[in-house]
């Protein structure tokens, strides 16, 4: 059970089986205040790094009857698997070429190519914040995220590459994704400009269980909902 969050990357949790307090690594630096509620169930995995100080890594939190992933490493691993199998229908005219591809001033999550050899740069964003059925990104100010979006817009305008952003919603109860302008208005503005410049915006929810995480279903990205506020 979650007890407190001493810093961005550490949780203190009660391990009920032994009634002991455990220090748990958190791979998501976002606020997560809607999810990390005192005494909420947190599911962890043992660390595979023997040199790490924390022996547990937070994976899921139980929230209002569903599981929500709080591990930001999952979306890229999941999308890489899906891209390599050609199972992402919105991008099935492209083939995966490289992950962590350097172009311009940044490293992009994925580089894809179509049959004519034309490239597409794909950036993946993890979404955990939701208000009702509306998923929102980001849940904390992200200067790096805004910079990436601006660069993708500039690349799209040049016309040599296609560009896209895929929002991976690490929960199943969301119907639409929008920008969290109440948290990061600059990012919201950059995302709107990027869409206008030709950056393709995609979103998928995930199905989660204690056995694993799977890409679930496509949902729309609607930036006209960006002024929604969260209480």
ZIDAQUI-V800992 format. One record per residue. N is the residue number from 1. RES is the residue in one letter. PHI is phi in degrees with one decimal (* if undefined). PSI is psi in whole degrees, -180 to 180 (NA if undefined). Layout:
# ZIDAQUI-V800992
n=N res=RES phi=PHI psi=PSI
n=N res=RES phi=PHI psi=PSI
This chain:
# ZIDAQUI-V800992
n=1 res=X phi=* psi=140
n=2 res=X phi=-71.3 psi=135
n=3 res=X phi=-115.6 psi=-53
n=4 res=X phi=-159.2 psi=169
n=5 res=X phi=-125.6 psi=93
n=6 res=X phi=-61.7 psi=-35
n=7 res=X phi=-151.0 psi=-177
n=8 res=X phi=-60.3 psi=-31
n=9 res=X phi=-112.5 psi=11
n=10 res=X phi=-132.4 psi=135
n=11 res=X phi=-117.8 psi=149
n=12 res=X phi=-109.9 psi=123
n=13 res=X phi=-130.5 psi=152
n=14 res=X phi=-93.0 psi=121
n=15 res=X phi=-89.7 psi=106
n=16 res=X phi=-66.2 psi=-31
n=17 res=X phi=-60.8 psi=-35
n=18 res=X phi=-115.2 psi=-1
n=19 res=X phi=56.7 psi=36
n=20 res=X phi=-112.3 psi=152
n=21 res=X phi=-89.6 psi=127
n=22 res=X phi=-118.0 psi=146
n=23 res=X phi=-94.5 psi=127
n=24 res=X phi=-123.7 psi=133
n=25 res=X phi=-76.2 psi=138
n=26 res=X phi=-117.5 psi=121
n=27 res=X phi=-88.3 psi=1
n=28 res=X phi=-111.1 psi=112
n=29 res=X phi=-81.7 psi=1
n=30 res=X phi=-65.4 psi=175
n=31 res=X phi=-67.9 psi=-48
n=32 res=X phi=56.7 psi=21
n=33 res=X phi=-68.6 psi=-24
n=34 res=X phi=-75.4 psi=-22
n=35 res=X phi=-100.6 psi=-40
n=36 res=X phi=-88.1 psi=77
n=37 res=X phi=-98.7 psi=140
n=38 res=X phi=-52.8 psi=133
n=39 res=X phi=73.8 psi=9
n=40 res=X phi=-73.4 psi=150
n=41 res=X phi=-76.0 psi=126
n=42 res=X phi=-116.1 psi=131
n=43 res=X phi=-105.0 psi=137
n=44 res=X phi=-128.1 psi=162
n=45 res=X phi=-123.6 psi=149
n=46 res=X phi=-69.7 psi=144
n=47 res=X phi=-70.1 psi=142
n=48 res=X phi=-94.0 psi=0
n=49 res=X phi=-100.4 psi=108
n=50 res=X phi=-67.1 psi=-16
n=51 res=X phi=-92.5 psi=-5
n=52 res=X phi=-78.8 psi=144
n=53 res=X phi=-69.4 psi=-37
n=54 res=X phi=-95.7 psi=131
n=55 res=X phi=-90.0 psi=-6
n=56 res=X phi=-122.2 psi=151
n=57 res=X phi=-124.6 psi=129
n=58 res=X phi=-69.6 psi=136
n=59 res=X phi=-119.5 psi=-55
n=60 res=X phi=-131.4 psi=156
n=61 res=X phi=-128.8 psi=143
n=62 res=X phi=-89.5 psi=124
n=63 res=X phi=-139.7 psi=114
n=64 res=X phi=50.9 psi=43
n=65 res=X phi=87.2 psi=1
n=66 res=X phi=-129.5 psi=165
n=67 res=X phi=-93.8 psi=138
n=68 res=X phi=-125.9 psi=130
n=69 res=X phi=-75.9 psi=135
n=70 res=X phi=-119.4 psi=32
n=71 res=X phi=-120.3 psi=109
n=72 res=X phi=-75.7 psi=-5
n=73 res=X phi=-81.3 psi=-18
n=74 res=X phi=-66.3 psi=-47
n=75 res=X phi=-56.1 psi=-46
n=76 res=X phi=-65.7 psi=-40
n=77 res=X phi=-63.2 psi=-42
n=78 res=X phi=-64.9 psi=-47
n=79 res=X phi=-67.8 psi=-36
n=80 res=X phi=-59.8 psi=-44
n=81 res=X phi=-61.5 psi=-44
n=82 res=X phi=-66.6 psi=-42
n=83 res=X phi=-64.1 psi=-42
n=84 res=X phi=-65.5 psi=-28
n=85 res=X phi=-91.1 psi=-5
n=86 res=X phi=70.4 psi=24
n=87 res=X phi=-92.2 psi=-3
n=88 res=X phi=-89.6 psi=101
n=89 res=X phi=-62.9 psi=-31
n=90 res=X phi=-66.8 psi=-22
n=91 res=X phi=-124.1 psi=25
n=92 res=X phi=-76.8 psi=-2
n=93 res=X phi=-86.6 psi=-2
n=94 res=X phi=-113.2 psi=154
n=95 res=X phi=-114.5 psi=144
n=96 res=X phi=-65.3 psi=134
n=97 res=X phi=-114.9 psi=-47
n=98 res=X phi=-157.0 psi=144
n=99 res=X phi=-100.7 psi=155
n=100 res=X phi=54.5 psi=57
n=101 res=X phi=-92.4 psi=127
n=102 res=X phi=-90.9 psi=124
n=103 res=X phi=-148.1 psi=135
n=104 res=X phi=66.0 psi=-131
n=105 res=X phi=-99.8 psi=9
n=106 res=X phi=-138.8 psi=166
n=107 res=X phi=-105.1 psi=124
n=108 res=X phi=-102.0 psi=149
n=109 res=X phi=-59.6 psi=-45
n=110 res=X phi=-145.0 psi=145
n=111 res=X phi=-117.2 psi=127
n=112 res=X phi=-120.2 psi=161
n=113 res=X phi=-137.7 psi=145
n=114 res=X phi=-91.1 psi=-176
n=115 res=X phi=-66.9 psi=-22
n=116 res=X phi=-87.7 psi=1
n=117 res=X phi=83.8 psi=11
n=118 res=X phi=-83.7 psi=134
n=119 res=X phi=-93.3 psi=156
n=120 res=X phi=-134.0 psi=130
n=121 res=X phi=-97.6 psi=125
n=122 res=X phi=-119.2 psi=128
n=123 res=X phi=-113.1 psi=135
n=124 res=X phi=-107.6 psi=135
n=125 res=X phi=-124.1 psi=133
n=126 res=X phi=-89.9 psi=128
n=127 res=X phi=-114.0 psi=125
n=128 res=X phi=-123.4 psi=-23
n=129 res=X phi=-78.0 psi=135
n=130 res=X phi=-146.3 psi=147
n=131 res=X phi=-123.8 psi=104
n=132 res=X phi=66.1 psi=-125
n=133 res=X phi=-97.0 psi=10
n=134 res=X phi=-105.6 psi=118
n=135 res=X phi=-87.4 psi=146
n=136 res=X phi=-136.0 psi=145
n=137 res=X phi=-136.7 psi=139
n=138 res=X phi=-89.5 psi=175
n=139 res=X phi=-103.1 psi=6
n=140 res=X phi=-154.7 psi=154
n=141 res=X phi=-58.0 psi=133
n=142 res=X phi=-132.9 psi=93
n=143 res=X phi=-63.9 psi=-38
n=144 res=X phi=-64.7 psi=-41
n=145 res=X phi=-64.0 psi=-41
n=146 res=X phi=-64.1 psi=-41
n=147 res=X phi=-61.2 psi=-44
n=148 res=X phi=-60.9 psi=-43
n=149 res=X phi=-64.2 psi=-42
n=150 res=X phi=-62.3 psi=-41
n=151 res=X phi=-66.1 psi=-41
n=152 res=X phi=-61.7 psi=-39
n=153 res=X phi=-63.0 psi=-43
n=154 res=X phi=-64.2 psi=-41
n=155 res=X phi=-65.7 psi=-40
n=156 res=X phi=-62.4 psi=-39
n=157 res=X phi=-67.4 psi=-32
n=158 res=X phi=-64.8 psi=-32
n=159 res=X phi=87.8 psi=-1
n=160 res=X phi=-84.5 psi=-24
n=161 res=X phi=-128.3 psi=149
n=162 res=X phi=-85.8 psi=152
n=163 res=X phi=-137.0 psi=151
n=164 res=X phi=-154.5 psi=152
n=165 res=X phi=-121.5 psi=130
n=166 res=X phi=-114.0 psi=115
n=167 res=X phi=-88.7 psi=116
n=168 res=X phi=-98.8 psi=109
n=169 res=X phi=-85.7 psi=113
n=170 res=X phi=-85.1 psi=48
n=171 res=X phi=-164.0 psi=165
n=172 res=X phi=-108.5 psi=-3
n=173 res=X phi=-98.0 psi=20
n=174 res=X phi=-108.5 psi=141
n=175 res=X phi=-109.2 psi=-19
n=176 res=X phi=-155.5 psi=151
n=177 res=X phi=-117.3 psi=141
n=178 res=X phi=-142.4 psi=176
n=179 res=X phi=-87.3 psi=144
n=180 res=X phi=-89.3 psi=76
n=181 res=X phi=-65.5 psi=-26
n=182 res=X phi=-71.7 psi=-18
n=183 res=X phi=-99.5 psi=-46
n=184 res=X phi=-139.2 psi=83
n=185 res=X phi=-62.3 psi=-31
n=186 res=X phi=-66.5 psi=-45
n=187 res=X phi=-61.3 psi=-43
n=188 res=X phi=-59.6 psi=-42
n=189 res=X phi=-65.8 psi=-43
n=190 res=X phi=-62.7 psi=-40
n=191 res=X phi=-66.9 psi=-40
n=192 res=X phi=-63.9 psi=-42
n=193 res=X phi=-66.3 psi=-36
n=194 res=X phi=-65.5 psi=-43
n=195 res=X phi=-61.6 psi=-41
n=196 res=X phi=-65.8 psi=-30
n=197 res=X phi=-79.5 psi=-10
n=198 res=X phi=111.1 psi=6
n=199 res=X phi=-73.0 psi=125
n=200 res=X phi=-79.4 psi=133
n=201 res=X phi=-112.2 psi=122
n=202 res=X phi=-126.1 psi=157
n=203 res=X phi=-150.0 psi=144
n=204 res=X phi=-136.6 psi=143
n=205 res=X phi=-88.1 psi=170
n=206 res=X phi=-124.4 psi=149
n=207 res=X phi=-102.6 psi=125
n=208 res=X phi=-121.4 psi=146
n=209 res=X phi=-147.8 psi=178
n=210 res=X phi=-71.5 psi=-9
n=211 res=X phi=-93.0 psi=-23
n=212 res=X phi=167.4 psi=-174
n=213 res=X phi=-127.6 psi=136
n=214 res=X phi=-135.8 psi=145
n=215 res=X phi=-64.7 psi=133
n=216 res=X phi=-105.0 psi=-71
n=217 res=X phi=-153.4 psi=151
n=218 res=X phi=-76.1 psi=144
n=219 res=X phi=-135.7 psi=158
n=220 res=X phi=-76.6 psi=156
n=221 res=X phi=-105.5 psi=119
n=222 res=X phi=-125.2 psi=102
n=223 res=X phi=-77.4 psi=-12
n=224 res=X phi=-70.7 psi=-5
n=225 res=X phi=-97.2 psi=11
n=226 res=X phi=-67.7 psi=-19
n=227 res=X phi=-87.4 psi=2
n=228 res=X phi=-58.0 psi=137
n=229 res=X phi=-110.0 psi=156
n=230 res=X phi=-114.2 psi=132
n=231 res=X phi=-74.8 psi=NA
